[in-house]
Amino acid sequence: MAKNILKTPALLQYILETSSYPKEHEQLKQLRETTIQKYGKLSIMNVPLDEAQFISMLLKIMNAKKTLEIGVFTGYSLLATALALPFDGKVIGIDKDKEAYETGLPFIQKAEVEHKIEFIHCDALSGIISLIDGKHEESFDYAFVDADKESFTKYHELLLKLVKKGGIIAYDNTLWSGSVAMSEDEEMEDTIRPKRKVAIEFNNFIANDTRIESTILSIGDGVTLCRVL
C-alpha cells in the first residue's frame, strides 16, 4: 500500500519550484507579488499558486464556459479562471471589497481577459440571491467559494440552484490548517481555533449530502470538490 507523504514545507517548495513557478502566467506572477507587497500577511487570502493551477486544469478538462467565484480579494484565482476559459467564456466574481479587486484589475486588463469577467460589488449572500432572481438557475458549470466560512452551508443550498447537474462546486480552506484533524485540547494558533469547529461541521454536512458526490483534496489549505447529481 502506498504511503501518504505529508506536505512538508520542503516538499511544497519542491512542487512550487519544479512545477508551479515555471508555468505561472506573467500577469498572475505580477498580481501575486503586488498583493504580497500591498497586503503583507493578508495576501494568503488569495489561493496558493499550485491550487490555482489545479483549478485551471480542472476547468479545461470540464470544458467549462460559465463560472462563478464567491470571494475574490485581489483576483488571483479570478484571473487564473479567466485565463483557463475559452474566449467566449465568462466568470462572475462577487466580493464586497471593491478596492482589493481593483488592485488586481490592471493585471486582468494586461492579460486581455477583462471581457470574460463580471464583477458584482456586494456581499456574497446578496450576490448569489441576485443571480437566482436573475434567472441563472442551473446555468453555471463551476462555482468556487472562498468567502466567510460560517456561511458555507447557506451558500451551498443556494449554489445547488445555480450549478447545473454534473457541474462542480469547490470550497476552499476546508482543512483549515489541518486543525480539522486535531483534538480540541491540542495547541493551535489563536486565529485557527475559532473556525475549526465550523470547518468540521461543514465537512460533515457535505459528506452526508446525497445531492452531490464529493471529495476533499489536500491541495492548498484543503479544497472540497462537489459534483452536483
N, C-alpha and C positions, 0 to 999 in steps of 0.2 A: 504494500500500500504506500502511495506517495506521501511524503511528509509535507505538511503545510509550513512554508517558510515565512517567518514573521517579517513584516515590512519594517526592517530596522532603518535608521537614518542612512546608514551606508548603502543599503540596498536601494532605497528610494533615490539617493543621489546617483547611483549607477543607472537606474531606469531613466532619470531625467537627462543625464549626460549622454547616454547611449542612444536613446530613442526619442525623447521628447524635445529637448532643446534644438537638435539639428533640423527638426521638422516644423518648428514653430513659425507661423506666418510672421513676417516682419512687423505688421501693424499690431498683431497680438503681442509681440515682444515689447514693442514701444508702449502699448497700453499697460501691460503688466508692470513695466519699470516706472512709468509715470504714476500709477496707482500706489506703488510702494513709496515713492518719493513724497506724494501728497498726503497719504493716509497712514503711513507707518504700519503699526501692528494691525490696524483695521483692514489693511489690504487683504488679509486672509478671508475676507468676506467674498472675494472673487474665487471662483473654483480653481483648484490647482491645475497646472498645465497638463498632467497626464490624464486627469479626469476630462478636461475639455477635449483632448484628442480622442478619448474613448467616445464621448458624445458625438463628435464629428463623424467618426467612423460608423457609429450606430445609425445616425440619420441617413448616411449614404447607403448603408445596407438596406434600410427600410424604404428607400426612395421617398422620403418624407418631403412634402411640399408646403404644408401649413402647420406651423408650430406655435407654441405658447410658452412664455417664460414668466414665472411669478417670482419677483425679486431679481433686480437687475444689477444694482450697485453701479460700478463704472462700466459694466458691459462686456467683461472678458468672455463669458460663456455666450452672451448675446451675439458678439462678433464672431465667435467660433461657429455658432449655429448658422448665422447668415452666410458665412463662407462655405459651409457644407451644403447649403440648399441650392437647388438649380436657379437659374437666372430669374425665373418667374415664381420662385418660392417666396414664402412670407413667414416672418416671425413677429408675433405681437409680444412686447415686453411691458410688464406692469410693475411700477415702483412709485412710491411716494416721494423719493429723493431725486428730484429733477437735476439738482446740482451735480450729484455723483454721475448720473447718466451723461450730462453734458461734458463731464471730464473725458469720457470715452468717445464722445461724438466725433471729434476731429479724426480719430483713428478709423472709425467706421466709414467716414467720408473718404479718407485716403485709400481705404481698401475697396472703395467703389461698390459698397453693398447697402448704402443707405436706403435705396429704393425697396429693399426687401424687409425693412424694419418699420414697424409702427409702435411708437412708444405711448403708453397710456399713463398719464401722471395722476395716480390716485393710490389709495390703499388697496391691498391685494383682494380683500373680500368684495369691495365695491366694484373693482375692475372685473373680477370673474362674473359677478352677477350681471354686470352691464353687457358682457358678451353673450350670456344666456338670453337676456332680454332682447338682444340684437339679432336673435335667430341664428346663432352659431352652433346650435346643438349638433353634436356628433360630426363636426367638420374638421377637427384637428387630428393630425396624425400622431402628434407627440406634444407632451407638456412637461416642463421642467420646473420644479418647485424648490426655491431656495429662499423662503421668506420666514416669518416668525413660526417657530416650531410648535408653539402651543395651538396653532390653528390648522395644523396639517390635516387633521381628521375632517374639519369643516371644508377645507379646500378639496379634499378627496371626494366627498359626496357631490360637490358641485362639478368637479372636473370629469366625473363619470358621465355627466350630461354633455360635456363638450368634446371629449375624445372619442373618436369612432371605435367601433369594435375591431379588435386586432391592433389598435393603437397602443402607444406606450405612455405611461405617466411615470416620471422619475422624481424621486425625493432625495434631496441632498442632506448630508450630515446625520444619517440615521444610526451611525455607530457612536457618535458624539464622543470623539477622542478615546474610544474604547471603553468608556465608562459603563456602557450597557452590559458589559460582561463582568463588571466589578461588583463586589458586595457593598452594601450601604455603609459599612463601617471602615472600608478601605480609604486611605488618604487619596484625595484628588484636589485639583485646583478649585478655588472658590468660584471661578467662572464656569466650571464644568458641572459641579454638583446640582445646581438648581434645575437644570433641564434634563438631567439624567433620567428621572422618572418619566418625564414627558416623552422622551425618545423610546423608552422601554414600552410604554403604553401604546404608542403609535405602532411600533413594530409588531406587538401582539395583535393589534387591531387588523393590520394588513395581513398578517399570517392567517387570520381566520375569516378573511373576506372572500366569500365564494364567487364574487362577481369578477374576480381577477385571478391571474396566476402571477406569482411574484418571486423575486429573489433579491438578496442583499449582496452587493458587491463590496469587497474591501478596498476599493479604489478611493483615493482622497480620504475623506472623513466618513466614508460609507455612503453608498448610493443604492437606494431601493428602486428596482425596476418593476413596474406593474403592467402587465398586458391585459387589456380590457377584453373580457369574454363576451 
